[in-house]
Amino acid sequence: MQYHPPKPLFVKWNRLFNSIVVIGAVFSQRAEFLYFFLAINMVTFVATIHYGPTRFLLWPIRKTVGLRFLDVSPAYVRSYRMTASTERFEILLRILAVTAALSFYPCCPTVTWLMASAMGIFMLISAFFGFCLSALGYIAVKSLKARCRVC
């Protein structure tokens, strides 16, 4: 199947939806939300954001409520562009982070909720400003790969 880069609107909505789920988990202190977050991201990892479950939730919500704040300003469109490798990297980091948080839940739930709080905050920042820590991580990994080839 050919990769279709997601539209900036889908990227923004995906990050916003995921952050709402994680923040909902933190406020309710229910691990089921984190498992839902994990499931959504695992499906998105396979299907990509373009065909992922959050995209199909966007249209009915947008038609009924409107949600004009989801529109991406032309000045920030570049911040929401993704390639196949950056998308996979971002989603994989989410999966790893929530798996790590859930692994602490049986013994140290406080650590789980601290990790989930940080994830939710960073995803909200990336949803509204396009600044994404996983994008910086991707750049760092690419930089390290380039330096290792030289050595």
C-alpha positions as CSV (number, residue, x, y, z in Angstrom):
1,M,0.0,0.0,0.0
2,Q,1.3,3.4,-0.9
3,Y,1.9,5.9,1.9
4,H,-0.3,9.0,2.0
5,P,1.1,11.8,4.1
6,P,-1.6,13.0,6.5
7,K,-3.0,16.5,6.1
8,P,-1.9,19.0,8.8
9,L,-5.5,19.0,10.1
10,F,-5.3,15.2,10.7
11,V,-2.0,15.5,12.4
12,K,-3.2,18.2,14.7
13,W,-6.4,16.4,15.5
14,N,-4.5,13.1,16.2
15,R,-2.3,14.8,18.7
16,L,-5.2,16.7,20.3
17,F,-7.3,13.5,20.6
18,N,-4.4,11.5,22.1
19,S,-3.6,14.3,24.6
20,I,-7.3,14.5,25.7
21,V,-7.3,10.7,26.2
22,V,-4.1,10.8,28.3
23,I,-5.2,13.9,30.3
24,G,-8.6,12.1,30.9
25,A,-6.6,9.2,32.3
26,V,-4.7,11.4,34.6
27,F,-7.7,13.3,35.9
28,S,-9.8,10.2,36.4
29,Q,-6.8,8.0,37.4
30,R,-8.2,5.1,35.4
31,A,-5.6,3.0,33.6
32,E,-8.3,1.9,31.0
33,F,-7.8,5.3,29.3
34,L,-4.1,4.5,28.9
35,Y,-4.9,1.1,27.4
36,F,-7.3,2.8,25.0
37,F,-4.5,5.3,24.1
38,L,-2.2,2.3,23.5
39,A,-4.8,0.6,21.3
40,I,-5.5,3.7,19.2
41,N,-1.8,4.3,18.6
42,M,-1.2,0.6,17.7
43,V,-3.9,0.8,15.1
44,T,-2.6,4.1,13.9
45,F,0.9,2.7,13.6
46,V,-0.4,0.0,11.3
47,A,-2.9,2.1,9.4
48,T,-1.1,5.5,9.5
49,I,-2.7,8.8,10.5
50,H,-4.2,9.2,7.1
51,Y,-6.3,6.0,7.6
52,G,-6.2,5.9,11.4
53,P,-9.2,5.8,13.7
54,T,-8.8,9.4,14.9
55,R,-9.3,10.7,11.4
56,F,-12.7,9.0,11.1
57,L,-13.7,10.5,14.5
58,L,-12.9,14.0,13.3
59,W,-15.5,14.4,10.6
60,P,-18.7,13.6,12.6
61,I,-17.4,15.8,15.4
62,R,-16.5,18.6,13.1
63,K,-19.8,18.5,11.3
64,T,-21.9,18.6,14.5
65,V,-19.8,21.0,16.6
66,G,-17.7,22.9,14.1
67,L,-14.4,23.2,16.0
68,R,-12.8,26.0,14.1
69,F,-9.8,26.0,16.5
70,L,-8.6,22.8,14.7
71,D,-7.9,24.7,11.5
72,V,-4.1,25.0,10.9
73,S,-2.8,28.5,10.2
74,P,-0.9,28.7,6.9
75,A,2.0,30.0,8.8
76,Y,2.3,26.8,10.8
77,V,1.4,24.2,8.2
78,R,5.1,23.2,7.8
79,S,5.1,22.2,11.5
80,Y,2.5,19.6,10.9
81,R,3.9,17.9,7.8
82,M,5.0,14.4,8.2
83,T,6.8,11.8,6.2
84,A,6.4,8.0,6.6
85,S,9.5,7.7,8.8
86,T,8.7,10.7,11.1
87,E,5.1,9.5,11.5
88,R,6.2,6.0,12.5
89,F,8.8,7.4,14.8
90,E,6.3,9.6,16.6
91,I,3.7,6.9,17.0
92,L,6.3,4.4,18.1
93,L,7.5,6.8,20.8
94,R,4.0,7.2,22.1
95,I,3.5,3.4,22.2
96,L,6.8,3.0,24.1
97,A,6.0,5.8,26.5
98,V,2.6,4.5,27.4
99,T,3.9,0.9,27.7
100,A,6.6,2.1,30.1
101,A,4.0,4.1,32.1
102,L,1.7,1.1,32.3
103,S,4.6,-1.1,33.4
104,F,4.9,1.0,36.5
105,Y,1.2,0.9,37.3
106,P,1.1,-2.3,39.4
107,C,3.9,-1.2,41.8
108,C,4.1,2.6,41.5
109,P,1.0,4.2,40.1
110,T,2.3,7.7,41.0
111,V,5.1,7.2,38.4
112,T,2.5,6.2,35.8
113,W,0.4,9.3,36.4
114,L,3.5,11.5,36.3
115,M,4.6,10.0,33.0
116,A,1.1,10.3,31.6
117,S,0.9,14.0,32.8
118,A,4.1,14.8,30.9
119,M,2.9,13.0,27.8
120,G,-0.4,14.8,27.9
121,I,1.2,18.2,28.3
122,F,3.8,17.6,25.5
123,M,1.1,16.3,23.2
124,L,-1.1,19.4,23.8
125,I,1.9,21.6,23.1
126,S,2.6,19.8,19.9
127,A,-1.1,19.9,18.9
128,F,-1.4,23.6,19.1
129,F,2.1,24.8,18.3
130,G,3.4,22.1,16.0
131,F,6.5,21.8,18.2
132,C,6.9,18.1,18.8
133,L,9.5,16.4,21.0
134,S,9.4,13.3,19.0
135,A,10.3,15.3,15.9
136,L,13.4,16.5,17.8
137,G,14.1,12.9,18.8
138,Y,13.9,11.9,15.2
139,I,16.3,14.6,14.2
140,A,18.7,13.5,16.9
141,V,18.5,9.8,15.8
142,K,19.2,10.8,12.2
143,S,22.1,13.0,13.3
144,L,23.6,10.1,15.4
145,K,23.2,7.7,12.4
146,A,25.0,10.2,10.2
147,R,27.8,10.6,12.6
148,C,28.2,6.8,13.2
149,R,28.6,6.3,9.4
150,V,31.6,8.7,9.4
151,C,33.3,6.9,12.3
